[in-house]
Amino acid sequence: MDHIYTFCQTLYNCIYLPIHYYKNGNLELVLPDTRFSFDLAALHLPELLSRQQAVSYLITKESDYFGLIQNDHTGQYVLIGPVISTQPSPESIRNIMKEYGISLECKEQLTEFYQFTPMFSFHQFCHFLALFYQELTGDVIDIESYLNIQPVDENVPIASLHTARSYDLKEIENFHNTYHYEQQYLEYIRNGNTNGLKEFFSNSFSLQAGRIADNPLRQAKNILITAVTLVTRCAIEGGLDIESAYQLSDIYIQEGEKLQSADALYLLQYNMMLDFTNRVAQAQIPHDTTQDVYKCIQYIKRHTNQAISVSDVADHVGKSRSHISRCFKKELGFQMNDFIMRCKLEEAKSLLSYTDKSISEISNYLCFSSQAYFQNVFKKKYGITPNQYRKKAGC
C-alpha cells in the first residue's frame, strides 16, 4: 500500500470526493466502492489520457467535472469525479442515463449516488487537481495559470446561494415537508403522551427532508442530532428537568456517533423519542407553574445527591421558606419535602436498575442519614426493598 493509495483514502474520508487511483495501468482503488454496474468516471479516462497532460479536465453536458492528474515517471494517475456544483434534476438524471447507456433498473442507484455526492464549485475542483498534482509529483502548481482559468470570486453572499438553490428546487418541485410532521410528534413529547407518539409513528409518511450531509451515514447522524436537539427542548417545556434533559441529549448524540449504519441510527432516534416522552410523563408539571416554583423543581432535581432542605431551596430562589412552601403546595398539591424525597427515590430506582453500585453506596450518594433509613423509606414508597427492586429489574 503506497503513499498515494493511503492519501486517496484519507482525503475521501474527509470530503467524500469520488476517486479512482491507477498504477502502471492497473486500477488500485475506487472510492466510493459502490459496486454499481456503471462507472461514470472510468468512461472518461481514455479521453483524458489521450491529452497527454499532467493535469487535464473536462466538463460534461450536464456540468459534471472530471479531472485526471498523472505522473509519467511513476506510472501513477488519479481520476476524480464526478464533481458537481448543484444537484442534478430528474431530467439531468435521465440525460446522464442516456449519455452513459445506463439501464432503467439502475436509475435509483444513480439518483442515490448523486444525492450523496458532495457539491463543490469549479474553483474548488481545480484546487483538488492541484492538490493531487502536488502529492503525485512533489511540485506545487499554479492551477489557474496551468489550465488558463480566470480566478473566481468565492465570496458569494448567502442570499445569492439561497436564491439559486430555491430556483433549482422549485424547478424540480423538491420541497421540504417535515415542519408540520415535526410539530405533531413534538407535541406528543411535550405532553408526555407515549401511546400517542407510538400510534403517530405507526402511520406511513412521505417525507422530503433536506440534504444535510455528503453520504447516507452522515445524513442519518445529522438528522439524529437535529432530532435530539428539538426533542430535548420540548421535553424541558414538558417538565423534564433541564440538567437531566441535556445529559440525556449528550448521551444520545455520543451513542449515535458510534453507530455505523443508517438503520441503527433511525432505530436509536425512535427509541430516543420514546425515552424522552416517558421521562416527561413521569416528570410533568402543570403548564401554569410560576417561575419561582419551576426554579425550585429544577434545583431539587439537580441536587438529589445533596442533603438539601426546604430552606436551601428557598435561599436559591430568593424567597422566604414559608412563602415558597405555600406556593409550592398550592401549585403542585404536595409538600416540597415530599417532592425532595420523591426525587431522591426516583434516582435510587435508576441507580438500582442501571448500575452495580451497592445499596450502601446509593444510600450515601443520595445523602440518606443511614442505609436502614433509605431501605425503610424505599419500601414504604414502592412496597419492596431496594434489593428486591434490583432483582426485579434484572440487575
QUIPELIN-V404929 format. One record per residue. N is the residue number from 1. RES is the residue in one small letter. OMEGA is omega as a letter, one per 20 degrees, with the letter a starting at -180 (NA if undefined). Layout:
N;RES;OMEGA + N;RES;OMEGA
This chain:
1;m;a + 2;d;a + 3;h;a + 4;i;r + 5;y;a + 6;t;r + 7;f;r + 8;c;r + 9;q;a + 10;t;a + 11;l;r + 12;y;r + 13;n;r + 14;c;a + 15;i;r + 16;y;r + 17;l;r + 18;p;a + 19;i;r + 20;h;r + 21;y;a + 22;y;r + 23;k;a + 24;n;r + 25;g;a + 26;n;r + 27;l;a + 28;e;a + 29;l;r + 30;v;r + 31;l;i + 32;p;a + 33;d;a + 34;t;a + 35;r;r + 36;f;r + 37;s;r + 38;f;r + 39;d;a + 40;l;a + 41;a;a + 42;a;a + 43;l;a + 44;h;a + 45;l;a + 46;p;a + 47;e;a + 48;l;r + 49;l;a + 50;s;a + 51;r;r + 52;q;r + 53;q;r + 54;a;r + 55;v;r + 56;s;r + 57;y;r + 58;l;r + 59;i;a + 60;t;r + 61;k;a + 62;e;r + 63;s;r + 64;d;r + 65;y;r + 66;f;a + 67;g;r + 68;l;r + 69;i;a + 70;q;r + 71;n;a + 72;d;a + 73;h;a + 74;t;a + 75;g;a + 76;q;r + 77;y;a + 78;v;r + 79;l;r + 80;i;r + 81;g;j + 82;p;r + 83;v;a + 84;i;r + 85;s;r + 86;t;r + 87;q;r + 88;p;r + 89;s;r + 90;p;r + 91;e;r + 92;s;r + 93;i;r + 94;r;r + 95;n;r + 96;i;r + 97;m;r + 98;k;a + 99;e;a + 100;y;a + 101;g;a + 102;i;a + 103;s;a + 104;l;r + 105;e;a + 106;c;a + 107;k;a + 108;e;r + 109;q;a + 110;l;r + 111;t;r + 112;e;r + 113;f;r + 114;y;a + 115;q;a + 116;f;r + 117;t;a + 118;p;r + 119;m;r + 120;f;r + 121;s;r + 122;f;r + 123;h;r + 124;q;r + 125;f;a + 126;c;r + 127;h;r + 128;f;r + 129;l;r + 130;a;r + 131;l;r + 132;f;r + 133;y;r + 134;q;r + 135;e;a + 136;l;a + 137;t;a + 138;g;a + 139;d;r + 140;v;a + 141;i;r + 142;d;a + 143;i;a + 144;e;r + 145;s;a + 146;y;a + 147;l;a + 148;n;a + 149;i;r + 150;q;r + 151;p;a + 152;v;r + 153;d;a + 154;e;a + 155;n;a + 156;v;r + 157;p;r + 158;i;a + 159;a;r + 160;s;r + 161;l;a + 162;h;r + 163;t;r + 164;a;r + 165;r;r + 166;s;r + 167;y;a + 168;d;a + 169;l;r + 170;k;r + 171;e;a + 172;i;r + 173;e;a + 174;n;a + 175;f;r + 176;h;r + 177;n;a + 178;t;a + 179;y;a + 180;h;r + 181;y;r + 182;e;a + 183;q;a + 184;q;a + 185;y;r + 186;l;r + 187;e;r + 188;y;r + 189;i;a + 190;r;a + 191;n;a + 192;g;a + 193;n;a + 194;t;a + 195;n;r + 196;g;r + 197;l;r + 198;k;a + 199;e;r + 200;f;a + 201;f;r + 202;s;r + 203;n;a + 204;s;r + 205;f;r + 206;s;a + 207;l;r + 208;q;a + 209;a;r + 210;g;r + 211;r;a + 212;i;r + 213;a;a + 214;d;r + 215;n;a + 216;p;a + 217;l;r + 218;r;r + 219;q;a + 220;a;r + 221;k;r + 222;n;r + 223;i;r + 224;l;a + 225;i;r + 226;t;a + 227;a;r + 228;v;r + 229;t;r + 230;l;a + 231;v;r + 232;t;a + 233;r;r + 234;c;r + 235;a;r + 236;i;r + 237;e;a + 238;g;r + 239;g;r + 240;l;a + 241;d;a + 242;i;a + 243;e;r + 244;s;a + 245;a;a + 246;y;r + 247;q;r + 248;l;r + 249;s;a + 250;d;a + 251;i;a + 252;y;r + 253;i;r + 254;q;r + 255;e;r + 256;g;r + 257;e;a + 258;k;a + 259;l;a + 260;q;r + 261;s;a + 262;a;a + 263;d;r + 264;a;r + 265;l;a + 266;y;r + 267;l;r + 268;l;r + 269;q;r + 270;y;r + 271;n;r + 272;m;a + 273;m;r + 274;l;a + 275;d;r + 276;f;a + 277;t;r + 278;n;a + 279;r;r + 280;v;r + 281;a;a + 282;q;a + 283;a;a + 284;q;r + 285;i;a + 286;p;a + 287;h;a + 288;d;r + 289;t;a + 290;t;a + 291;q;a + 292;d;a + 293;v;r + 294;y;r + 295;k;r + 296;c;a + 297;i;a + 298;q;a + 299;y;a + 300;i;a + 301;k;r + 302;r;a + 303;h;r + 304;t;a + 305;n;r + 306;q;a + 307;a;a + 308;i;r + 309;s;r + 310;v;r + 311;s;r + 312;d;a + 313;v;r + 314;a;r + 315;d;a + 316;h;a + 317;v;r + 318;g;r + 319;k;r + 320;s;a + 321;r;a + 322;s;a + 323;h;a + 324;i;r + 325;s;r + 326;r;r + 327;c;a + 328;f;a + 329;k;a + 330;k;a + 331;e;a + 332;l;r + 333;g;r + 334;f;a + 335;q;a + 336;m;r + 337;n;r + 338;d;r + 339;f;r + 340;i;r + 341;m;a + 342;r;a + 343;c;r + 344;k;a + 345;l;r + 346;e;r + 347;e;r + 348;a;r + 349;k;r + 350;s;a + 351;l;r + 352;l;a + 353;s;a + 354;y;r + 355;t;r + 356;d;r + 357;k;a + 358;s;r + 359;i;r + 360;s;r + 361;e;a + 362;i;r + 363;s;r + 364;n;a + 365;y;a + 366;l;r + 367;c;r + 368;f;a + 369;s;r + 370;s;r + 371;q;a + 372;a;r + 373;y;r + 374;f;a + 375;q;a + 376;n;a + 377;v;r + 378;f;a + 379;k;r + 380;k;a + 381;k;a + 382;y;r + 383;g;r + 384;i;a + 385;t;r + 386;p;a + 387;n;r + 388;q;r + 389;y;a + 390;r;r + 391;k;r + 392;k;r + 393;a;r + 394;g;r + 395;c;NA
